[in-house]
């Protein structure tokens, strides 16, 4: 505990850290906590898994008091991250309880309105926060700490203007903490306009490069799925994440893995919040060992024990590659990132190699059994019937029923 105490963390938070059985501060915690506790604005280069939540939690818990209005606001790109951050804040404030609420879209607004009346700390996604601002169900005049968590991701998701609108509604004499795995011109501009003489801290790497093995297979498009099945059968993995670039591919791969007897769940932005939560729960508690996902699931989620990351599609944006592989080889564990490459991935793959400092070695193709992949929903199609007369062609609405 002394290593944490040295950073200036107070006893109630130290006690909760002890309960969590953390032995030593992570790199980002060591570098940022003393600055955060001094009240400085901080730009921290860090990704999920770096321990950034505890870093900003320390400042927030130290500076907030129960029943004094909303004193801290944390903006996150996704609902899942909002929930996760709120949960972590509750854990670390166990001995100094605060009213902590997560607000995000896709769920009813009324319980949030009630919860916000008693909240000291709000974690939320930009869209829903703006919604509350417009309805005047949230007030920021007492905000002392503003955290932009995974700021790069928020910008990538098109929340730039929303984030700026929210920042402008917070008091000027606040502390602003920005966490981001990557940087961009837009982010630099934001930090210049909205931060007060910020200190920059960064950690060298999100994953331990010595523990992460990155490989690729070169294969034809129609054999991608067969190779994935072969690897899933032959690699000894604990939990595996399979990344696809589209919702359609995600559903297709998950469904076909199910048909081959694997316990696989799919998660992407097209699913309801309840469905996403259920799938993640099953993956967390080991009911499913394979999570097929789009990049929505790649960021922010804290999933332990992922031994293998498969890129079924190579990401269009090369930075996403770094985010994806950051799901494994965490906290000293070994990890493997396997890229399944077909002609349609070549351009994306060259960008990954050009724009990132990564070493990915080619593997020899094993002998694989060819599996015919089924398209999703083919057996779910309903005939267009009902109000169609004989010989009449279906209109657009009727076609949409397919
Ligand atoms: P984060 O980057 O905040 O999402 O944290 C990633 C994971 O690391 C979470 O499960 C934390 O509970 C855990 N964690 C945070 N700080 C430490 C630490 N100093 N030692 C061990 N685990 C930690």
Boltz pocket constraint, residues with backbone or C-beta under 6 A from the ligand:
constraints:
  - pocket:
      binder: B
      contacts: [[A, 21], [A, 22], [A, 23], [A, 24], [A, 25], [A, 26], [A, 29], [A, 47], [A, 48], [A, 49], [A, 50], [A, 51], [A, 52], [A, 53], [A, 54], [A, 300], [A, 302]]
      max_distance: 6.0
